[in-house]
Structure formats: C-alpha cells, structure tokens
C-alpha cells in the first residue's frame, strides 16, 4: 500500500493499534465479567468457585463474523483460557491488586481506550458504504505514478506442464499464441490461469530454471521445454517489465481503493473530532514539549572525546 503519513495519521494509527491490543487483552476477562457473573441459561461447561461458564455464554463470546468458522478445538481452548482467567482474576481480587494505584491508572486507561475505540467504530463509515469511483482511482493513479515504480524486473506468463519430454516437445512444436490455451487444456497437468488476469511476478521469485528462460524469450514468445521437479514446462511470455517501470493501474487498483477508503474513513473521524473540539475547552502548549533528538545529539557531542590537531602526525 502506498500512503503518505502525516503526524495526525501516525497518531491515529498508534491509537488504533492500542485499541486492538486492548481488545485482545480484555476479551476473556470481559467475557467472564459480562456473561458469567449474570444468570445464564444452558448447560454448564465449566465452573470456578461460584462462577460458571454456560454453553450460552460460550456462544455469546464468539464474534458473529467468526461463528461459522470457529472449530470445536478453538472453543475447548477458550474454555481452558476462561478457567485460567477466572482463577487469576479471583486471586488478584483476593490479593487486592485492583486497589493498587498503578493498576487503577492502567484500568482507567483501558476503559478510556475501549470507549474511544467504540466512538470511532460508531462514527466510522461501513466499508460497504464507501463509494470509490473509477474516476477517483484514475485521478489518484495519475497524480501518484511515482509511488508505483517497480522495485524489480517482472513478467507475466502462463505455462503448460507435462510429465515427459516427448509430450513436451510435441506441445512445443504445435504451440502458437492463438492455440496455447487449447493445448494447455488438452495436455497440462496443472490448471492454466486466464491470461487476462495473470499477475506480474518478480523475476527473482520465479524458479531459476524458468526465470533464465524467460529472460531470453521475447514477449508473446514460447520457450523450449524446461525440466523441473514438477515436470516439463512450456512457458508463454505475456509481458515483461523492467525495474523502475511504472506498474499499470490494473496492478495497483486494490491498493488505491484501500488508500482512498482509508482517507474517507479518516475524513469522517476528523469531522466527528472537529465537531467535538468545537464543543469543548481545549488548551494546548506545544512549546513546553522538549526536542528530545536535539538533546540526544547535544549529549553525544559533549561525550565525544576532543582530538587536538597537533596530536595527529
């Protein structure tokens, strides 16, 4: 993805990373406190002291988007984690850890982060509701082509793979750009991709035997059979692009959509924050923030030993 980050974007990303961490940290504890300390229905799956985890609690703990994919093994692991968390939680209460000043501060920060994350979530635009037009994609591409330069030589190709040399040379003698797909459907032991959607692959990521052959073949040309552990390959080169060339818009379309979607999301969040700022008294004194890098450099310079030129022969 190709993004230009300003300070505000960086801060937002840092906050969002903290939110993800907090959610992961709190999921089991929150589930225990929210579900298992209420009267729940259903068979009891586990019990720690007076607190129980029912089957209903277990299902409620699964995010809806994962309910169709979670396995029994994952649910069993969750139950084990719930038991451990309950034991640790009860012991922490017994030792009055929650009453320590440092822990109170951390709990307050976690609460603040969770509420901030919920505010952002409630005011974010659903990805399904973000409309990125072809014109927006084209304009971004035209204005940012320097961000889409290739870092390595690349090629697009399709191939026919057969099991023996005789068949491979027979296919080679028959192959033309027009009948290559027909021959592939008839002889190849691996599926052949649609040439219209075949992506560019960095030459350095292609098996060496095939990469060497591609380097010598012109675009729209077909190679002699190449032997690998998989069999005999007949390569048809669709295109080649050198390092430093600009990637085509079709290659970077998804990246551009992600960038524009992120900008739209950030704009919605900024609009919400701007409205909230206008309602609250906000005071900032950035001049009191020290220049740490300058202080480090000054300290390093002070510690560097002085060398008199007269000491150098």
C-alpha positions in Angstrom: 0.0 0.0 0.0 1.3 3.4 -0.8 0.4 6.1 1.8 1.9 9.4 2.8 1.6 9.6 6.6 1.3 12.9 8.4 1.6 13.3 12.2 -2.1 13.1 12.6 -2.4 9.8 10.7 0.5 8.4 12.6 -1.1 9.2 15.9 -4.4 7.7 14.8 -2.7 4.5 13.8 -0.9 4.3 17.1 -4.2 4.7 18.9 -5.9 2.1 16.8 -3.1 -0.3 17.4 -3.5 0.3 21.2 -7.3 -0.4 20.7 -6.6 -3.7 19.0 -4.2 -4.7 21.8 -6.6 -3.8 24.5 -9.4 -5.7 22.8 -7.3 -8.8 22.6 -6.1 -8.4 26.2 -9.6 -7.9 27.6 -11.7 -10.4 25.6 -11.5 -13.2 28.1 -11.8 -11.1 31.2 -14.6 -9.1 29.8 -16.5 -12.2 28.8 -16.1 -13.5 32.3 -17.4 -10.3 33.9 -20.1 -9.7 31.4 -21.6 -13.1 30.8 -20.5 -15.4 33.6 -21.5 -13.2 36.5 -25.0 -13.0 35.2 -27.6 -15.7 35.4 -27.1 -17.6 32.2 -29.2 -20.3 30.6 -28.0 -23.6 29.2 -25.7 -26.5 30.3 -22.7 -25.6 32.4 -19.5 -26.0 30.6 -17.1 -25.0 33.4 -17.2 -23.8 37.0 -14.6 -21.9 39.1 -15.8 -21.3 42.6 -19.2 -19.7 42.4 -18.8 -18.6 38.8 -19.9 -20.7 35.8 -19.5 -20.7 32.1 -22.5 -22.0 30.3 -22.9 -23.1 26.7 -24.9 -20.0 26.1 -22.1 -17.8 27.5 -19.6 -19.7 25.2 -21.7 -18.9 22.1 -22.1 -15.3 23.1 -18.3 -14.9 23.4 -17.8 -15.7 19.7 -17.9 -12.6 17.5 -20.7 -13.0 14.9 -18.3 -12.8 12.0 -16.4 -15.9 13.2 -19.4 -18.0 14.3 -19.4 -20.0 11.1 -15.7 -20.8 11.1 -14.7 -21.5 14.7 -13.8 -25.1 15.4 -14.6 -27.2 18.5 -10.9 -27.3 19.3 -10.8 -23.5 19.4 -13.9 -23.5 21.7 -12.3 -26.0 24.0 -9.2 -23.8 24.1 -11.3 -20.8 25.0 -12.9 -22.8 27.9 -9.5 -23.6 29.2 -8.5 -19.9 28.9 -11.7 -18.9 30.7 -10.8 -21.2 33.6 -7.3 -19.8 33.9 -8.6 -16.3 33.7 -11.2 -16.9 36.4 -8.5 -18.3 38.7 -6.1 -15.4 38.1 -8.9 -12.9 38.4 -10.2 -14.2 41.7 -6.6 -14.4 43.1 -6.0 -10.8 42.0 -9.1 -9.7 43.9 -8.0 -11.7 46.9 -4.6 -10.0 46.9 -6.4 -6.6 46.3 -4.3 -6.0 43.2 -7.2 -3.9 41.8 -6.7 -1.4 44.6 -3.1 -0.6 43.8 -2.7 2.9 42.4 -0.7 1.8 39.4 -3.3 -0.8 38.5 -6.1 1.7 38.9 -4.4 4.0 36.4 -3.9 1.2 33.9 -7.6 0.1 34.3 -8.7 3.7 33.7 -6.6 3.9 30.5 -8.0 0.6 29.3 -11.5 1.9 29.9 -10.7 5.2 28.1 -9.2 3.3 25.1 -12.2 1.0 24.9 -14.7 3.9 24.9 -12.6 5.9 22.4 -12.5 2.8 20.1 -16.3 2.4 20.4 -16.8 6.1 19.5 -14.6 5.7 16.4 -16.3 2.5 15.5 -19.8 4.1 15.8 -18.7 7.0 13.6 -16.8 5.1 11.0 -18.2 4.6 7.6 -19.0 1.0 6.8 -16.7 -0.4 4.0 -19.9 -1.4 2.1 -21.0 2.3 2.1 -17.7 3.7 0.8 -18.0 4.5 -2.9 -14.8 4.8 -4.8 -15.4 5.6 -8.4 -13.2 4.7 -11.4 -12.5 8.4 -11.9 -11.2 8.7 -8.3 -8.9 5.7 -8.9 -7.7 7.1 -12.2 -7.0 10.5 -10.8 -5.1 9.1 -7.8 -3.1 7.0 -10.1 -2.3 9.9 -12.5 -1.2 12.1 -9.6 0.9 9.5 -7.8 2.6 7.4 -10.5 6.0 7.9 -8.8 4.7 5.7 -6.0 4.1 2.8 -8.3 7.6 2.2 -9.6 8.7 -1.4 -9.8 11.5 -2.4 -7.5 12.5 -5.5 -9.5 12.2 -6.9 -13.1 8.9 -8.6 -13.5 7.0 -10.8 -16.0 3.6 -12.2 -16.8 3.4 -15.7 -18.2 1.4 -18.8 -18.5 2.7 -22.3 -18.7 1.9 -25.9 -19.8 3.3 -28.6 -17.6 3.5 -32.2 -18.8 5.1 -35.3 -17.4 7.6 -36.4 -20.1 10.0 -34.9 -22.6 8.3 -36.4 -25.7 5.0 -34.8 -25.0 6.7 -31.6 -24.0 8.5 -31.3 -27.4 5.3 -32.2 -29.2 3.4 -29.4 -27.5 6.3 -27.0 -28.2 6.2 -27.7 -32.0 2.4 -27.1 -32.1 2.2 -24.1 -29.8 1.3 -20.7 -31.1 -0.1 -17.6 -29.2 -3.5 -18.5 -30.5 -3.7 -22.1 -29.6 -1.7 -22.1 -26.4 -4.7 -22.3 -24.1 -6.3 -25.1 -26.2 -3.1 -27.1 -25.9 -3.0 -26.4 -22.1 -6.5 -27.7 -21.6 -5.5 -30.8 -23.5 -2.1 -31.6 -22.1 -1.2 -29.7 -19.0 -1.4 -31.5 -15.7 -1.8 -28.2 -13.8 -4.6 -25.6 -14.4 -3.7 -22.6 -16.7 -4.7 -19.2 -15.5 -6.7 -16.8 -17.6 -4.1 -14.6 -19.4 -6.3 -11.5 -18.8 -5.9 -11.9 -15.0 -2.4 -13.3 -14.7 -0.4 -11.0 -12.3 3.1 -9.8 -12.8 5.7 -11.9 -10.8 9.1 -10.6 -9.8 11.8 -12.4 -11.8 13.6 -13.1 -8.5 10.6 -15.0 -7.2 10.4 -17.4 -10.2 12.2 -20.7 -10.1 15.7 -20.1 -11.5 15.4 -22.5 -14.5 12.2 -20.8 -15.6 13.5 -17.3 -14.9 16.6 -17.8 -17.0 14.4 -18.9 -19.9 12.0 -16.0 -19.6 14.9 -13.6 -19.7 15.8 -14.9 -23.2 12.2 -15.0 -24.7 10.6 -12.1 -26.4 7.1 -11.0 -25.3 4.4 -13.3 -26.9 7.1 -16.0 -27.4 7.1 -19.6 -26.3 10.0 -21.4 -24.6 11.5 -24.8 -25.2 10.7 -27.4 -22.6 12.2 -26.7 -19.2 12.7 -29.6 -16.8 12.0 -29.1 -13.1 10.9 -31.4 -10.3 7.3 -30.8 -11.3 7.8 -32.0 -14.9 8.4 -30.3 -18.2 7.3 -26.7 -18.6 6.5 -24.8 -21.8 6.3 -21.1 -21.0 4.4 -18.5 -22.9 5.5 -14.9 -22.0 2.7 -12.4 -22.0 4.7 -9.4 -21.0 7.9 -8.2 -19.3 8.6 -5.0 -17.4 12.0 -3.8 -16.2 12.9 -2.5 -12.7 11.9 1.2 -12.5 8.9 1.0 -14.8 5.5 2.2 -13.6 3.1 -0.5 -12.6 -0.1 -0.5 -14.6 -3.3 0.7 -13.0 -4.8 -2.8 -13.0 -2.0 -4.0 -10.8 -2.4 -1.3 -8.2 -6.2 -0.8 -8.3 -6.8 -2.6 -5.0 -4.0 -0.6 -3.3 -5.5 2.6 -4.5 -9.0 1.6 -3.3 -7.6 0.9 0.1 -5.8 4.2 0.2 -8.9 6.2 -0.8 -11.1 4.2 1.6 -8.8 4.9 4.4 -8.8 8.6 3.6 -12.6 8.6 3.5 -12.7 6.9 6.9 -10.1 9.3 8.4 -12.1 12.3 7.0 -15.3 11.0 8.7 -13.4 10.6 12.0 -11.8 14.0 11.7 -15.2 15.6 11.0 -16.5 13.9 14.2 -13.5 15.1 16.2 -13.7 18.6 14.8 -17.3 18.9 15.9 -16.5 17.6 19.4 -13.5 20.0 19.7 -15.8 23.0 19.0 -17.9 22.0 22.0 -15.1 21.5 24.5 -12.5 23.7 26.0 -9.2 22.5 24.6 -5.9 24.1 25.7 -2.5 23.1 24.1 1.1 24.3 25.0 3.3 22.5 22.5 6.2 24.9 23.2 6.8 23.0 26.5 7.5 19.7 24.7 11.3 19.2 24.6 13.2 18.4 21.4 14.5 15.1 22.6 16.5 14.4 19.4 18.4 17.7 19.9 19.1 16.9 23.5 20.5 13.5 22.5 22.7 15.0 19.8 24.0 17.6 22.2 24.7 14.9 24.8 26.5 12.8 22.3 28.6 15.7 21.2 29.5 16.6 24.8 30.7 13.0 25.4 32.8 12.8 22.2 36.5 13.0 23.1 38.3 16.1 21.8 41.2 15.5 19.5 43.7 18.2 19.1 45.1 18.6 15.5 48.6 18.8 17.0 48.2 15.2 18.2 47.8 13.9 14.7 51.1 13.2 12.9 
